[in-house]
Amino acid sequence: MSLHPNQTIKLLHGHASIRTFSDRKIEPAVLATIFEAGTHAPTGGMQPYSVIKIEDAETKQKIFEFDGVEQKQILNAPVDLIFCVDMRRNKRWAGIEVAPFTATSSFEEWWIAFQDTCIFMHTVCIAAEAMGLGTVYIGTVYWYFDKLRELLEIPEGVFPVVLLCMGYPAGEKPNPRKKLPPRVVVHDEKYSDLPDWELIEALDAKHGDQLKISDERLEAARKVATAVHGKEFAEKVLAKIRENGYISMVQYLYSLAYVADDGVRNNERYLTMLKDAGFDWFEPYELNE
């Protein structure tokens, strides 16, 4: 007897990122079905998003080089999709019909548009899997928003959010990655913290084992901790590592993988890129009152 009550639930439980694709092209009718399903995703109403479909090998090569992390799925996927927040369409509409427009200067509009874009792209992802395709998200497009805008001739009022590689899987589908269970992420009525031991147990079960101590890793942890919270905190980090006899997974993630100081170092650069793209919702807007 199946563990899943229906095919939709089975599909969601079986989701796994696909990084190796076959040479088989995606049939136009299949793509049309996927995009039609995507546009039926929930939305705040204005559908302020667009997707740029990329099949040209030269364009893929340039994006691959922008990314710089050997994400070869960008090259071997038959179709790459760049999902964008798109305020331009409605701005043009307002201009043609002579209506007031402040969406690119409004945090509220940006917030809804970003949500809508994410919901749209995930609906496309699930529709693709339902049609027998595989997908993988490339989140690191934030490194090269500006280069993408130039390469793809993305105009003001449109901003890239994420890249999705799509195609027919080559070989067997990988097993789904471990995820945090509902008992950790679902809160009844009010937000409630898990006991420390239960929180650590759940996160360790998802992320894996500890890392061995090495001089290189200790130095990396020291530098990041110092940059973020100062020398005194860095000494506490190193003392905890030595006390445990290993580098914990959270220490690894925030010191060596998703490096904590890098996470804030580029904030101003991203705001500049947003402003260059015609979005200034993070600045005061002067109304004529």
C-alpha positions, 0 to 999 in steps of 0.5 A: 500500500502506498505511503502517500494518499495521492500522486500530488503528495507523492510528487512533493515528497519525492522532490530532488534537485537534478543536476545532470540532464539528458540531451533530450530537448523539451517539447514545445507542447510540454513547455507550454503546459508547464508555463500555463500551469505556472501562471495559475499560481496564487498571486496578489492579483497583479502577477508582477513577474516574468520569466526569461527562457534561455536555450541558446548555448552561448548565453548559457556559457556566459551565465555559467562564467558569471556564476563561477562555481562550476555549476555545469547544470547551467550548460547541460540543461536544455532550458534555463529560466530566469524568474524576475520581479516585473514592475515594468509591465504595469508601469507601462499599463499605467502610462498608457491609461494615465494612472498614478504609479509608485510600485517601484518605490513601494516596499509593499509592492516589492514584497508582494511581487517577490512573493508572487515571483517565488510562488510562480517559479515553484509552481513551474518547478512542480509542474515540470516534475509532474511532466517528467522533467527535473529541475534545480535552482541556482540561487547564486544569481545575486552575485551577478544581477547586474551582468544578467541585466546587461546580457539579457537586456533586462530593462528598468523595473524588472529584476532577476530573482533566481535561475531554474535549470530544467530538463529530462534527468539523465540516469536515476533520480537522486534521493530527496535530501533530508529536511527538517520535520513538521514538528520543528517548523510547524507552531501551534497557535503561537511561536514556541522554541524547542528545547536546545537539545531537541533543536540541535538534534533536529538540525544535526539530523538534517545537516550531518556530522561534525568536521575535523579540526584543522589549522586552516579551518580554525583560521577561517573561523577566527577571521569570520567571527572577528569580522562579525562580532570582534576578537573576544567572540572569536576566542569563544568560538575557538574555545568551543571548538577545542572543548568539543574536539570538532567543528560543529555543523553550524560553525562550519556553515557560517564560517566556511560555507555561507560565510557570515561576514560575506552575508552582510558585506555586500548589502550596499552593493545589492541596494545599488543594483536595485536602484540601478534597476529602477527600484528605490523602495528603500528610500523615502518617497515624497508625496505632494500633500 
